[in-house]
Amino acid sequence: MQFSKSTDYALHALVHLGHPERCNNVGIKELSSTLGVSESYLSKIMSKLRQDGIVRAVPGVNGGYELARLAEQITFLDVIQVIEGRQKMFECSNTKSQQHRLLAEEGSARRERDQDQERSGKSECMIEKVMEGAEQHLHQYLREHTIQSLLDEAFKRCNHGASKK
């Protein structure tokens, strides 16, 4: 699994916008220069973030972008889902194979559930069940990390490094 460069740029842009010393919005020129990405590419990314209410566009000659929410309210999962989409990471496409049937759990409760699922047209895939569990753990981890938590960690490291000198 790999996230796109757009997700990388979106997260970096939000960290830049969330910097505590920033008291005004940031223009697309400054942002693209800081991140080393073209203005047109970054504009598309920022537009997605704006549509989802993560950033807001400030109009005018001195306009640009600013966070629409507090940095502590913007999770990594929020950003990834805006940029990458909210689809499931894995979906079993092999439910009619012999391999799938061999992996099915045995037992009367399972057979009853299979009968219900056969009527609905779908039987449980044990591989999909494992993959969904992994996706849930990943989502939880990404929910726990915010733009602010990243900024806090960066400043803690900077201050720790400065105190050693």
Phi, psi and omega in degrees: 000135179218135176275154183285164175299329179301320177295317177302310181295322180298314180296316179296320179297318181292323176297318178298316179292331183273357181304129186296337180279354181278118182249358177218177183289167181240128178288156182297327178298310180297317182296315181293324178293316179299319184272346181070042181225154182294149180299319183293319178295314180294325178300321178295319179295313182295328178296318177298317180294325179291316181299330181267003176080020179272321174237166174231144178270132177256115183285166174110174182301318179263025182284181180166218181235150173215162178294136178270345177230165174296146181302330180284351179259000181253107181271159175300323179298318177307310185293314181299318181292328177292315185280314185271338184104169184251022180283159177294149180283332184219139174219126181292129179242014187240031188289346181260003184278162176295322179303316180298316180295325179294329180278351182292142178290148177261164178125158184293322178297321180295317181296320177297317180295320178298319180297318177297318182289325178296322177296324180276353176091007182217131174251156185291137176253120182293327178294316178298324179298316178296315182295323177296322177298317178296318179297320178297319178295317178298314179299318179298315179299315181290332175291329183283345181252125181243170175302319180294319180296325176292316178298317179301315180295319179297316181291326177297317179294318179299313181293324179293317178296321181290326182286340179285339185281000000 
